[in-house]
């Protein structure tokens, strides 16, 4: 079985190799206007993301009470987006909060009536 690909890799491959008119125009614009492309596309994302918004693997495992293998599974299955700098992996706090809120399930407490 092949390794699951993350969305960033799929998009990168699409924009670099597709011959669809949109991607051809996108590559042409980025090549002709590198500083403008950087200012309009890349800088707004970087400016909106503060360094304090990023968590490393250890912080995520402690916050979610999960093992390194579980965290790796979340990454491999594309459930948890991440960024890698060298050998260190970072996660956006909002992505973790989104996963938690999307999977929130309220369970009834057993024997609640008896405790009253």
Secondary structure, DSSP 8 states (H G I E B T S, - for coil): ------HHHHHHHHHHH--SHHHHHHHHHHHHTHHHHIIIIIHHHHHHS-GGGEEEHHHHHHHHT--HHHHHHHHHTTSS--EEETTEEEEEHHHHHHHHHHT------TTHHHH-
